[in-house]
Amino acid sequence: MKSIYFVTPLFALYLSACSNFVQVVIPPNQLDAAAVFNDEAAANAAFAGIYGNMVTGALSANVQIATALAADELDNMQNDEANNQFWYNSILVDNGNLQTFWRALYDYIYDANMAIAGLEASTGLSQNVKEQLLGEAKFIRAFCYFYLVNLWGDVPLVLTTDYQVNQSLSRASLTTIYEQIFLDLNEAKSLLKPDYPTTERVRPNTFAASAFLARVYLYREQWGEAEQEANSVINNTSYQIGQPNDIFLKGSQETIWQLMSFYDYTNIGQQFVPWSTTARPSKTVSDFLLDAFSQTDQRKITWFNYNVVNGENLYYTYKYKLGLLSTTKNEYLIVFRLAEQYLIRAEARAHLNNITGIGSGLEDLNTVHLRSNAEPISISSQAELLAAIEKERQLELFSEWGHRWLDLKRTQRADAVLGALKGETWQSTDVFWPIPFAELEANPFLEQNDGY
């Protein structure tokens, strides 16, 4: 994995635009970890740089697009072979986007590992600051490994900045990676504070760690633990279910953790919203997704828009409404939000056979469903509730951080849904992406996924 330094002039520019982080002038030379993590301003600046990279880099928008194409949410309207490979689920090992995703995630892990080492050795920070930043570093590392293990399966487990060690790591098992994710998140939860360290929710707190743990427990089918962690977030009155038209604004009370936008738009908005009202969208919403909504669902009305091109209505994702030409900065990139926690708890309760009534999975499901101007969902069995939750997650979380793609995989529904939709271009081994060719070439200890 290549070495990434913490602080560059770009990050200093980022800080000058971000009033919620400690503002500090960063010298143009790259600082070593010992210097950075013995000074509070420099340490906060380093983390601002990591988050700046996460929100402005190719990963945050493009991985969401790639997973939506790989699932059943988007159609690619550009003559773009790299994205077409994701839509057809026929990804070549030299796909440039694939390489970008892999390296970006390991770059952030490298930064987190350097932060952890620097913070553990630091003698110049207060205990409170040291704990907060250690919690954030472990949260970031867990976040990256969550996507690595879900997109590729077994992956190298990098826990050091030692290049000699990292360059020859083989793939650790999926179980081992999840053990590290749980370890990091539980440590993050104990280190982070209930209050956000900034006036906006752009750095994780204890409840962000709980929200993330709830998701990971759900993926590992640990239903009781998933319910418990979701409970702690839902019961915090700082978080409130929003309305479809305000959820993705930077001040939304539904937000648990978000990434501050560097520009007057989020890069996901830039990717989805056409540059003019007559331009062909680069990615259109699939008919499969559009048809899943009722006509009165406020999410369909609010979260999609369309341009008329050659007499055809071409719909595009409109959760984020600020595109490239925007001059209004009122949207941040939402990573965790409260509606997902209700749906996690609903699914956990369904598996625990808590189906209907007060405090049931159905009640949680309807908490999300009813805010969209829909009729209450009625069910009479566990199977019906689980099917309804799958659909609600499809409607609620589309084009967000790969939820649909990962849901179809973890519930073993990918073959049934995508096999029927995509036909002969789909094969069961497509649930994991190929290891990029450049990584295989650089590290002879890596082995390719089946099917590639």
ABEGO torsion letter per residue (X at the ends): XBBBBABBAAAAAAAAABAABBBBBBBABBBBAAAAAABAAAAAAAAAAAAAAAAABAAAAAAAAAAAAABAABBBABBBAAAAAAAAGBBBAABAAAAAAAAAAAAAAAAAAAAAAAAAABAABBAAAAAAAAAAAAAAAAAAAAAAAAAAEBBBBBABABAAAAAABBBBBAAAAAAAAAAAAAAAAAABBABBABABBABBBAAAAAAAAAAAAAAAGBAAAAAAAAAAAAABAABBBBBAAAAABAABAABABBBBBABABBAAAAAABBABAABBBABBBBAAAAAABBAABAAAAAABBBBBBGGBBBBBBAABABBAABABBABBBBABBAAAAAAAAAAAAAAAGBABEBGBAAAAAAAAAAAAGBBBBBBABAAAAAAAAAAAAAAAABGBGGAAAAAAAAAGAAAAAAAAAAEAABBAAAABBBBBAAAAAABAABBBBBGX
